[in-house]
Amino acid sequence: MTQPPLESRYALEVYPRRGINIVRGEGASLFSDDGKTYIDCAAGVGVANIGHSNPVVIKALTDQAE
């Protein structure tokens, strides 16, 4: 299943859809499937903004899961 059907099935309709398919994140940057880079200005809305793929957070979560 691709991202748009997953999004429409599971995501809340809080923000308008932009037709962008984000495939990964790193720090405050998001990367789309067409090679464009975006600044994630909504990362901290309603949650602690820790960025994407933060190695410290990944290690803490991995250690806790093990």
mmCIF file of the N, C-alpha and C atoms, coordinates in Angstrom:
data_MODEL
# 
_entry.id   MODEL 
# 
loop_
_atom_site.group_PDB 
_atom_site.id 
_atom_site.type_symbol 
_atom_site.label_atom_id 
_atom_site.label_alt_id 
_atom_site.label_comp_id 
_atom_site.label_asym_id 
_atom_site.label_entity_id 
_atom_site.label_seq_id 
_atom_site.pdbx_PDB_ins_code 
_atom_site.Cartn_x 
_atom_site.Cartn_y 
_atom_site.Cartn_z 
_atom_site.occupancy 
_atom_site.B_iso_or_equiv 
_atom_site.pdbx_formal_charge 
_atom_site.auth_seq_id 
_atom_site.auth_comp_id 
_atom_site.auth_asym_id 
_atom_site.auth_atom_id 
_atom_site.pdbx_PDB_model_num 
ATOM 1   N N  . MET A 1 1  ? 0.860  -1.182 0.000  1.00 0.00 ? 1  MET A N  1 
ATOM 2   C CA . MET A 1 1  ? 0.000  0.000  0.000  1.00 0.00 ? 1  MET A CA 1 
ATOM 3   C C  . MET A 1 1  ? 0.896  1.232  0.000  1.00 0.00 ? 1  MET A C  1 
ATOM 4   N N  . THR A 1 2  ? 0.590  2.199  -0.830 1.00 0.00 ? 2  THR A N  1 
ATOM 5   C CA . THR A 1 2  ? 1.403  3.410  -0.930 1.00 0.00 ? 2  THR A CA 1 
ATOM 6   C C  . THR A 1 2  ? 0.991  4.426  0.124  1.00 0.00 ? 2  THR A C  1 
ATOM 7   N N  . GLN A 1 3  ? 1.780  5.476  0.244  1.00 0.00 ? 3  GLN A N  1 
ATOM 8   C CA . GLN A 1 3  ? 1.567  6.474  1.291  1.00 0.00 ? 3  GLN A CA 1 
ATOM 9   C C  . GLN A 1 3  ? 0.219  7.177  1.210  1.00 0.00 ? 3  GLN A C  1 
ATOM 10  N N  . PRO A 1 4  ? -0.238 7.671  0.051  1.00 0.00 ? 4  PRO A N  1 
ATOM 11  C CA . PRO A 1 4  ? -1.535 8.373  0.049  1.00 0.00 ? 4  PRO A CA 1 
ATOM 12  C C  . PRO A 1 4  ? -2.706 7.540  0.570  1.00 0.00 ? 4  PRO A C  1 
ATOM 13  N N  . PRO A 1 5  ? -2.868 6.247  0.154  1.00 0.00 ? 5  PRO A N  1 
ATOM 14  C CA . PRO A 1 5  ? -3.961 5.464  0.741  1.00 0.00 ? 5  PRO A CA 1 
ATOM 15  C C  . PRO A 1 5  ? -3.784 5.235  2.237  1.00 0.00 ? 5  PRO A C  1 
ATOM 16  N N  . LEU A 1 6  ? -2.546 5.011  2.684  1.00 0.00 ? 6  LEU A N  1 
ATOM 17  C CA . LEU A 1 6  ? -2.306 4.854  4.117  1.00 0.00 ? 6  LEU A CA 1 
ATOM 18  C C  . LEU A 1 6  ? -2.674 6.122  4.866  1.00 0.00 ? 6  LEU A C  1 
ATOM 19  N N  . GLU A 1 7  ? -2.275 7.256  4.312  1.00 0.00 ? 7  GLU A N  1 
ATOM 20  C CA . GLU A 1 7  ? -2.562 8.534  4.952  1.00 0.00 ? 7  GLU A CA 1 
ATOM 21  C C  . GLU A 1 7  ? -4.062 8.758  5.066  1.00 0.00 ? 7  GLU A C  1 
ATOM 22  N N  . SER A 1 8  ? -4.799 8.515  4.005  1.00 0.00 ? 8  SER A N  1 
ATOM 23  C CA . SER A 1 8  ? -6.245 8.742  4.049  1.00 0.00 ? 8  SER A CA 1 
ATOM 24  C C  . SER A 1 8  ? -6.929 7.760  4.985  1.00 0.00 ? 8  SER A C  1 
ATOM 25  N N  . ARG A 1 9  ? -6.319 6.591  5.171  1.00 0.00 ? 9  ARG A N  1 
ATOM 26  C CA . ARG A 1 9  ? -6.925 5.592  6.049  1.00 0.00 ? 9  ARG A CA 1 
ATOM 27  C C  . ARG A 1 9  ? -6.645 5.860  7.527  1.00 0.00 ? 9  ARG A C  1 
ATOM 28  N N  . TYR A 1 10 ? -5.441 6.336  7.853  1.00 0.00 ? 10 TYR A N  1 
ATOM 29  C CA . TYR A 1 10 ? -5.031 6.430  9.250  1.00 0.00 ? 10 TYR A CA 1 
ATOM 30  C C  . TYR A 1 10 ? -4.785 7.841  9.779  1.00 0.00 ? 10 TYR A C  1 
ATOM 31  N N  . ALA A 1 11 ? -4.529 8.817  8.927  1.00 0.00 ? 11 ALA A N  1 
ATOM 32  C CA . ALA A 1 11 ? -4.164 10.155 9.399  1.00 0.00 ? 11 ALA A CA 1 
ATOM 33  C C  . ALA A 1 11 ? -5.399 11.012 9.658  1.00 0.00 ? 11 ALA A C  1 
ATOM 34  N N  . LEU A 1 12 ? -5.272 11.884 10.636 1.00 0.00 ? 12 LEU A N  1 
ATOM 35  C CA . LEU A 1 12 ? -6.343 12.836 10.913 1.00 0.00 ? 12 LEU A CA 1 
ATOM 36  C C  . LEU A 1 12 ? -6.375 13.907 9.831  1.00 0.00 ? 12 LEU A C  1 
ATOM 37  N N  . GLU A 1 13 ? -7.522 14.437 9.581  1.00 0.00 ? 13 GLU A N  1 
ATOM 38  C CA . GLU A 1 13 ? -7.685 15.497 8.571  1.00 0.00 ? 13 GLU A CA 1 
ATOM 39  C C  . GLU A 1 13 ? -7.493 16.867 9.228  1.00 0.00 ? 13 GLU A C  1 
ATOM 40  N N  . VAL A 1 14 ? -6.306 17.092 9.785  1.00 0.00 ? 14 VAL A N  1 
ATOM 41  C CA . VAL A 1 14 ? -6.018 18.335 10.494 1.00 0.00 ? 14 VAL A CA 1 
ATOM 42  C C  . VAL A 1 14 ? -5.479 19.402 9.546  1.00 0.00 ? 14 VAL A C  1 
ATOM 43  N N  . TYR A 1 15 ? -4.622 18.992 8.635  1.00 0.00 ? 15 TYR A N  1 
ATOM 44  C CA . TYR A 1 15 ? -3.994 19.917 7.702  1.00 0.00 ? 15 TYR A CA 1 
ATOM 45  C C  . TYR A 1 15 ? -4.383 19.543 6.276  1.00 0.00 ? 15 TYR A C  1 
ATOM 46  N N  . PRO A 1 16 ? -4.425 20.531 5.385  1.00 0.00 ? 16 PRO A N  1 
ATOM 47  C CA . PRO A 1 16 ? -4.743 20.200 3.984  1.00 0.00 ? 16 PRO A CA 1 
ATOM 48  C C  . PRO A 1 16 ? -3.635 19.351 3.367  1.00 0.00 ? 16 PRO A C  1 
ATOM 49  N N  . ARG A 1 17 ? -3.995 18.475 2.472  1.00 0.00 ? 17 ARG A N  1 
ATOM 50  C CA . ARG A 1 17 ? -3.026 17.623 1.779  1.00 0.00 ? 17 ARG A CA 1 
ATOM 51  C C  . ARG A 1 17 ? -2.293 18.445 0.724  1.00 0.00 ? 17 ARG A C  1 
ATOM 52  N N  . ARG A 1 18 ? -1.009 18.207 0.583  1.00 0.00 ? 18 ARG A N  1 
ATOM 53  C CA . ARG A 1 18 ? -0.172 18.975 -0.336 1.00 0.00 ? 18 ARG A CA 1 
ATOM 54  C C  . ARG A 1 18 ? 0.277  18.170 -1.551 1.00 0.00 ? 18 ARG A C  1 
ATOM 55  N N  . GLY A 1 19 ? -0.051 16.898 -1.606 1.00 0.00 ? 19 GLY A N  1 
ATOM 56  C CA . GLY A 1 19 ? 0.373  16.080 -2.736 1.00 0.00 ? 19 GLY A CA 1 
ATOM 57  C C  . GLY A 1 19 ? 1.852  15.753 -2.724 1.00 0.00 ? 19 GLY A C  1 
ATOM 58  N N  . ILE A 1 20 ? 2.458  15.778 -1.543 1.00 0.00 ? 20 ILE A N  1 
ATOM 59  C CA . ILE A 1 20 ? 3.879  15.481 -1.391 1.00 0.00 ? 20 ILE A CA 1 
ATOM 60  C C  . ILE A 1 20 ? 3.995  14.118 -0.716 1.00 0.00 ? 20 ILE A C  1 
ATOM 61  N N  . ASN A 1 21 ? 4.846  13.260 -1.247 1.00 0.00 ? 21 ASN A N  1 
ATOM 62  C CA . ASN A 1 21 ? 5.061  11.948 -0.657 1.00 0.00 ? 21 ASN A CA 1 
ATOM 63  C C  . ASN A 1 21 ? 6.419  11.944 0.038  1.00 0.00 ? 21 ASN A C  1 
ATOM 64  N N  . ILE A 1 22 ? 6.415  12.101 1.363  1.00 0.00 ? 22 ILE A N  1 
ATOM 65  C CA . ILE A 1 22 ? 7.645  12.123 2.151  1.00 0.00 ? 22 ILE A CA 1 
ATOM 66  C C  . ILE A 1 22 ? 8.129  10.694 2.334  1.00 0.00 ? 22 ILE A C  1 
ATOM 67  N N  . VAL A 1 23 ? 9.400  10.455 2.022  1.00 0.00 ? 23 VAL A N  1 
ATOM 68  C CA . VAL A 1 23 ? 9.945  9.103  2.118  1.00 0.00 ? 23 VAL A CA 1 
ATOM 69  C C  . VAL A 1 23 ? 10.932 8.924  3.272  1.00 0.00 ? 23 VAL A C  1 
ATOM 70  N N  . ARG A 1 24 ? 11.471 10.037 3.794  1.00 0.00 ? 24 ARG A N  1 
ATOM 71  C CA . ARG A 1 24 ? 12.351 9.928  4.959  1.00 0.00 ? 24 ARG A CA 1 
ATOM 72  C C  . ARG A 1 24 ? 12.544 11.293 5.593  1.00 0.00 ? 24 ARG A C  1 
ATOM 73  N N  . GLY A 1 25 ? 13.058 11.274 6.819  1.00 0.00 ? 25 GLY A N  1 
ATOM 74  C CA . GLY A 1 25 ? 13.352 12.503 7.522  1.00 0.00 ? 25 GLY A CA 1 
ATOM 75  C C  . GLY A 1 25 ? 14.705 12.410 8.191  1.00 0.00 ? 25 GLY A C  1 
ATOM 76  N N  . GLU A 1 26 ? 15.342 13.553 8.365  1.00 0.00 ? 26 GLU A N  1 
ATOM 77  C CA . GLU A 1 26 ? 16.637 13.619 9.038  1.00 0.00 ? 26 GLU A CA 1 
ATOM 78  C C  . GLU A 1 26 ? 16.745 14.983 9.691  1.00 0.00 ? 26 GLU A C  1 
ATOM 79  N N  . GLY A 1 27 ? 16.833 15.001 11.029 1.00 0.00 ? 27 GLY A N  1 
ATOM 80  C CA . GLY A 1 27 ? 16.840 16.276 11.741 1.00 0.00 ? 27 GLY A CA 1 
ATOM 81  C C  . GLY A 1 27 ? 15.547 17.015 11.471 1.00 0.00 ? 27 GLY A C  1 
ATOM 82  N N  . ALA A 1 28 ? 15.636 18.255 11.008 1.00 0.00 ? 28 ALA A N  1 
ATOM 83  C CA . ALA A 1 28 ? 14.442 19.043 10.694 1.00 0.00 ? 28 ALA A CA 1 
ATOM 84  C C  . ALA A 1 28 ? 14.099 18.990 9.208  1.00 0.00 ? 28 ALA A C  1 
ATOM 85  N N  . SER A 1 29 ? 14.768 18.117 8.462  1.00 0.00 ? 29 SER A N  1 
ATOM 86  C CA . SER A 1 29 ? 14.539 18.026 7.014  1.00 0.00 ? 29 SER A CA 1 
ATOM 87  C C  . SER A 1 29 ? 13.693 16.812 6.662  1.00 0.00 ? 29 SER A C  1 
ATOM 88  N N  . LEU A 1 30 ? 12.826 17.000 5.681  1.00 0.00 ? 30 LEU A N  1 
ATOM 89  C CA . LEU A 1 30 ? 12.025 15.918 5.119  1.00 0.00 ? 30 LEU A CA 1 
ATOM 90  C C  . LEU A 1 30 ? 12.388 15.789 3.652  1.00 0.00 ? 30 LEU A C  1 
ATOM 91  N N  . PHE A 1 31 ? 12.371 14.570 3.133  1.00 0.00 ? 31 PHE A N  1 
ATOM 92  C CA . PHE A 1 31 ? 12.762 14.312 1.758  1.00 0.00 ? 31 PHE A CA 1 
ATOM 93  C C  . PHE A 1 31 ? 11.622 13.612 1.031  1.00 0.00 ? 31 PHE A C  1 
ATOM 94  N N  . SER A 1 32 ? 11.266 14.141 -0.134 1.00 0.00 ? 32 SER A N  1 
ATOM 95  C CA . SER A 1 32 ? 10.154 13.577 -0.901 1.00 0.00 ? 32 SER A CA 1 
ATOM 96  C C  . SER A 1 32 ? 10.659 12.567 -1.922 1.00 0.00 ? 32 SER A C  1 
ATOM 97  N N  . ASP A 1 33 ? 9.715  11.808 -2.472 1.00 0.00 ? 33 ASP A N  1 
ATOM 98  C CA . ASP A 1 33 ? 10.082 10.789 -3.450 1.00 0.00 ? 33 ASP A CA 1 
ATOM 99  C C  . ASP A 1 33 ? 10.552 11.373 -4.780 1.00 0.00 ? 33 ASP A C  1 
ATOM 100 N N  . ASP A 1 34 ? 10.352 12.674 -4.986 1.00 0.00 ? 34 ASP A N  1 
ATOM 101 C CA . ASP A 1 34 ? 10.841 13.295 -6.222 1.00 0.00 ? 34 ASP A CA 1 
ATOM 102 C C  . ASP A 1 34 ? 12.147 14.062 -6.004 1.00 0.00 ? 34 ASP A C  1 
ATOM 103 N N  . GLY A 1 35 ? 12.819 13.817 -4.859 1.00 0.00 ? 35 GLY A N  1 
ATOM 104 C CA . GLY A 1 35 ? 14.136 14.378 -4.611 1.00 0.00 ? 35 GLY A CA 1 
ATOM 105 C C  . GLY A 1 35 ? 14.168 15.754 -3.975 1.00 0.00 ? 35 GLY A C  1 
ATOM 106 N N  . LYS A 1 36 ? 13.022 16.324 -3.647 1.00 0.00 ? 36 LYS A N  1 
ATOM 107 C CA . LYS A 1 36 ? 12.995 17.653 -3.027 1.00 0.00 ? 36 LYS A CA 1 
ATOM 108 C C  . LYS A 1 36 ? 13.189 17.535 -1.517 1.00 0.00 ? 36 LYS A C  1 
ATOM 109 N N  . THR A 1 37 ? 13.758 18.595 -0.929 1.00 0.00 ? 37 THR A N  1 
ATOM 110 C CA . THR A 1 37 ? 13.971 18.668 0.511  1.00 0.00 ? 37 THR A CA 1 
ATOM 111 C C  . THR A 1 37 ? 13.083 19.758 1.085  1.00 0.00 ? 37 THR A C  1 
ATOM 112 N N  . TYR A 1 38 ? 12.444 19.461 2.218  1.00 0.00 ? 38 TYR A N  1 
ATOM 113 C CA . TYR A 1 38 ? 11.551 20.404 2.882  1.00 0.00 ? 38 TYR A CA 1 
ATOM 114 C C  . TYR A 1 38 ? 11.980 20.560 4.331  1.00 0.00 ? 38 TYR A C  1 
ATOM 115 N N  . ILE A 1 39 ? 11.762 21.735 4.898  1.00 0.00 ? 39 ILE A N  1 
ATOM 116 C CA . ILE A 1 39 ? 11.960 21.944 6.328  1.00 0.00 ? 39 ILE A CA 1 
ATOM 117 C C  . ILE A 1 39 ? 10.663 21.554 7.021  1.00 0.00 ? 39 ILE A C  1 
ATOM 118 N N  . ASP A 1 40 ? 10.757 20.698 8.034  1.00 0.00 ? 40 ASP A N  1 
ATOM 119 C CA . ASP A 1 40 ? 9.578  20.221 8.747  1.00 0.00 ? 40 ASP A CA 1 
ATOM 120 C C  . ASP A 1 40 ? 9.152  21.259 9.780  1.00 0.00 ? 40 ASP A C  1 
ATOM 121 N N  . CYS A 1 41 ? 8.324  22.191 9.364  1.00 0.00 ? 41 CYS A N  1 
ATOM 122 C CA . CYS A 1 41 ? 7.862  23.267 10.248 1.00 0.00 ? 41 CYS A CA 1 
ATOM 123 C C  . CYS A 1 41 ? 6.731  22.826 11.171 1.00 0.00 ? 41 CYS A C  1 
ATOM 124 N N  . ALA A 1 42 ? 6.221  21.626 10.997 1.00 0.00 ? 42 ALA A N  1 
ATOM 125 C CA . ALA A 1 42 ? 5.114  21.153 11.832 1.00 0.00 ? 42 ALA A CA 1 
ATOM 126 C C  . ALA A 1 42 ? 5.541  20.047 12.784 1.00 0.00 ? 42 ALA A C  1 
ATOM 127 N N  . ALA A 1 43 ? 6.833  19.755 12.876 1.00 0.00 ? 43 ALA A N  1 
ATOM 128 C CA . ALA A 1 43 ? 7.309  18.623 13.670 1.00 0.00 ? 43 ALA A CA 1 
ATOM 129 C C  . ALA A 1 43 ? 6.963  18.752 15.148 1.00 0.00 ? 43 ALA A C  1 
ATOM 130 N N  . GLY A 1 44 ? 6.908  19.946 15.670 1.00 0.00 ? 44 GLY A N  1 
ATOM 131 C CA . GLY A 1 44 ? 6.674  20.115 17.092 1.00 0.00 ? 44 GLY A CA 1 
ATOM 132 C C  . GLY A 1 44 ? 5.235  20.372 17.476 1.00 0.00 ? 44 GLY A C  1 
ATOM 133 N N  . VAL A 1 45 ? 4.321  20.281 16.523 1.00 0.00 ? 45 VAL A N  1 
ATOM 134 C CA . VAL A 1 45 ? 2.919  20.548 16.815 1.00 0.00 ? 45 VAL A CA 1 
ATOM 135 C C  . VAL A 1 45 ? 2.355  19.400 17.639 1.00 0.00 ? 45 VAL A C  1 
ATOM 136 N N  . GLY A 1 46 ? 2.086  19.675 18.915 1.00 0.00 ? 46 GLY A N  1 
ATOM 137 C CA . GLY A 1 46 ? 1.449  18.684 19.772 1.00 0.00 ? 46 GLY A CA 1 
ATOM 138 C C  . GLY A 1 46 ? 2.374  17.633 20.349 1.00 0.00 ? 46 GLY A C  1 
ATOM 139 N N  . VAL A 1 47 ? 3.659  17.668 20.014 1.00 0.00 ? 47 VAL A N  1 
ATOM 140 C CA . VAL A 1 47 ? 4.613  16.691 20.537 1.00 0.00 ? 47 VAL A CA 1 
ATOM 141 C C  . VAL A 1 47 ? 5.940  17.387 20.801 1.00 0.00 ? 47 VAL A C  1 
ATOM 142 N N  . ALA A 1 48 ? 6.838  16.688 21.481 1.00 0.00 ? 48 ALA A N  1 
ATOM 143 C CA . ALA A 1 48 ? 8.186  17.219 21.664 1.00 0.00 ? 48 ALA A CA 1 
ATOM 144 C C  . ALA A 1 48 ? 8.921  17.130 20.340 1.00 0.00 ? 48 ALA A C  1 
ATOM 145 N N  . ASN A 1 49 ? 9.518  18.216 19.910 1.00 0.00 ? 49 ASN A N  1 
ATOM 146 C CA . ASN A 1 49 ? 10.224 18.229 18.635 1.00 0.00 ? 49 ASN A CA 1 
ATOM 147 C C  . ASN A 1 49 ? 11.626 17.673 18.833 1.00 0.00 ? 49 ASN A C  1 
ATOM 148 N N  . ILE A 1 50 ? 11.823 16.438 18.413 1.00 0.00 ? 50 ILE A N  1 
ATOM 149 C CA . ILE A 1 50 ? 13.135 15.800 18.538 1.00 0.00 ? 50 ILE A CA 1 
ATOM 150 C C  . ILE A 1 50 ? 13.767 15.554 17.182 1.00 0.00 ? 50 ILE A C  1 
ATOM 151 N N  . GLY A 1 51 ? 13.129 16.014 16.123 1.00 0.00 ? 51 GLY A N  1 
ATOM 152 C CA . GLY A 1 51 ? 13.661 15.819 14.779 1.00 0.00 ? 51 GLY A CA 1 
ATOM 153 C C  . GLY A 1 51 ? 13.374 14.421 14.267 1.00 0.00 ? 51 GLY A C  1 
ATOM 154 N N  . HIS A 1 52 ? 13.988 14.082 13.153 1.00 0.00 ? 52 HIS A N  1 
ATOM 155 C CA . HIS A 1 52 ? 13.799 12.784 12.518 1.00 0.00 ? 52 HIS A CA 1 
ATOM 156 C C  . HIS A 1 52 ? 15.111 12.021 12.533 1.00 0.00 ? 52 HIS A C  1 
ATOM 157 N N  . SER A 1 53 ? 15.052 10.750 12.855 1.00 0.00 ? 53 SER A N  1 
ATOM 158 C CA . SER A 1 53 ? 16.225 9.860  12.838 1.00 0.00 ? 53 SER A CA 1 
ATOM 159 C C  . SER A 1 53 ? 17.330 10.341 13.772 1.00 0.00 ? 53 SER A C  1 
ATOM 160 N N  . ASN A 1 54 ? 16.952 10.906 14.908 1.00 0.00 ? 54 ASN A N  1 
ATOM 161 C CA . ASN A 1 54 ? 17.923 11.363 15.893 1.00 0.00 ? 54 ASN A CA 1 
ATOM 162 C C  . ASN A 1 54 ? 18.608 10.130 16.495 1.00 0.00 ? 54 ASN A C  1 
ATOM 163 N N  . PRO A 1 55 ? 19.934 9.983  16.327 1.00 0.00 ? 55 PRO A N  1 
ATOM 164 C CA . PRO A 1 55 ? 20.607 8.773  16.794 1.00 0.00 ? 55 PRO A CA 1 
ATOM 165 C C  . PRO A 1 55 ? 20.498 8.548  18.298 1.00 0.00 ? 55 PRO A C  1 
ATOM 166 N N  . VAL A 1 56 ? 20.468 9.598  19.090 1.00 0.00 ? 56 VAL A N  1 
ATOM 167 C CA . VAL A 1 56 ? 20.329 9.451  20.542 1.00 0.00 ? 56 VAL A CA 1 
ATOM 168 C C  . VAL A 1 56 ? 18.959 8.871  20.882 1.00 0.00 ? 56 VAL A C  1 
ATOM 169 N N  . VAL A 1 57 ? 17.924 9.373  20.230 1.00 0.00 ? 57 VAL A N  1 
ATOM 170 C CA . VAL A 1 57 ? 16.567 8.876  20.471 1.00 0.00 ? 57 VAL A CA 1 
ATOM 171 C C  . VAL A 1 57 ? 16.429 7.441  19.971 1.00 0.00 ? 57 VAL A C  1 
ATOM 172 N N  . ILE A 1 58 ? 16.983 7.151  18.794 1.00 0.00 ? 58 ILE A N  1 
ATOM 173 C CA . ILE A 1 58 ? 16.919 5.786  18.257 1.00 0.00 ? 58 ILE A CA 1 
ATOM 174 C C  . ILE A 1 58 ? 17.584 4.804  19.213 1.00 0.00 ? 58 ILE A C  1 
ATOM 175 N N  . LYS A 1 59 ? 18.760 5.163  19.744 1.00 0.00 ? 59 LYS A N  1 
ATOM 176 C CA . LYS A 1 59 ? 19.457 4.273  20.679 1.00 0.00 ? 59 LYS A CA 1 
ATOM 177 C C  . LYS A 1 59 ? 18.645 4.078  21.948 1.00 0.00 ? 59 LYS A C  1 
ATOM 178 N N  . ALA A 1 60 ? 18.087 5.148  22.490 1.00 0.00 ? 60 ALA A N  1 
ATOM 179 C CA . ALA A 1 60 ? 17.291 5.031  23.713 1.00 0.00 ? 60 ALA A CA 1 
ATOM 180 C C  . ALA A 1 60 ? 16.073 4.136  23.495 1.00 0.00 ? 60 ALA A C  1 
ATOM 181 N N  . LEU A 1 61 ? 15.395 4.306  22.382 1.00 0.00 ? 61 LEU A N  1 
ATOM 182 C CA . LEU A 1 61 ? 14.225 3.472  22.088 1.00 0.00 ? 61 LEU A CA 1 
ATOM 183 C C  . LEU A 1 61 ? 14.622 2.016  21.853 1.00 0.00 ? 61 LEU A C  1 
ATOM 184 N N  . THR A 1 62 ? 15.733 1.807  21.142 1.00 0.00 ? 62 THR A N  1 
ATOM 185 C CA . THR A 1 62 ? 16.205 0.442  20.888 1.00 0.00 ? 62 THR A CA 1 
ATOM 186 C C  . THR A 1 62 ? 16.598 -0.240 22.187 1.00 0.00 ? 62 THR A C  1 
ATOM 187 N N  . ASP A 1 63 ? 17.347 0.464  23.039 1.00 0.00 ? 63 ASP A N  1 
ATOM 188 C CA . ASP A 1 63 ? 17.749 -0.095 24.332 1.00 0.00 ? 63 ASP A CA 1 
ATOM 189 C C  . ASP A 1 63 ? 16.532 -0.449 25.176 1.00 0.00 ? 63 ASP A C  1 
ATOM 190 N N  . GLN A 1 64 ? 15.538 0.420  25.191 1.00 0.00 ? 64 GLN A N  1 
ATOM 191 C CA . GLN A 1 64 ? 14.332 0.173  25.975 1.00 0.00 ? 64 GLN A CA 1 
ATOM 192 C C  . GLN A 1 64 ? 13.563 -1.031 25.431 1.00 0.00 ? 64 GLN A C  1 
ATOM 193 N N  . ALA A 1 65 ? 13.506 -1.160 24.119 1.00 0.00 ? 65 ALA A N  1 
ATOM 194 C CA . ALA A 1 65 ? 12.764 -2.271 23.513 1.00 0.00 ? 65 ALA A CA 1 
ATOM 195 C C  . ALA A 1 65 ? 13.438 -3.617 23.773 1.00 0.00 ? 65 ALA A C  1 
ATOM 196 N N  . GLU A 1 66 ? 14.766 -3.595 23.865 1.00 0.00 ? 66 GLU A N  1 
ATOM 197 C CA . GLU A 1 66 ? 15.494 -4.847 24.105 1.00 0.00 ? 66 GLU A CA 1 
ATOM 198 C C  . GLU A 1 66 ? 15.375 -5.242 25.554 1.00 0.00 ? 66 GLU A C  1 
# 
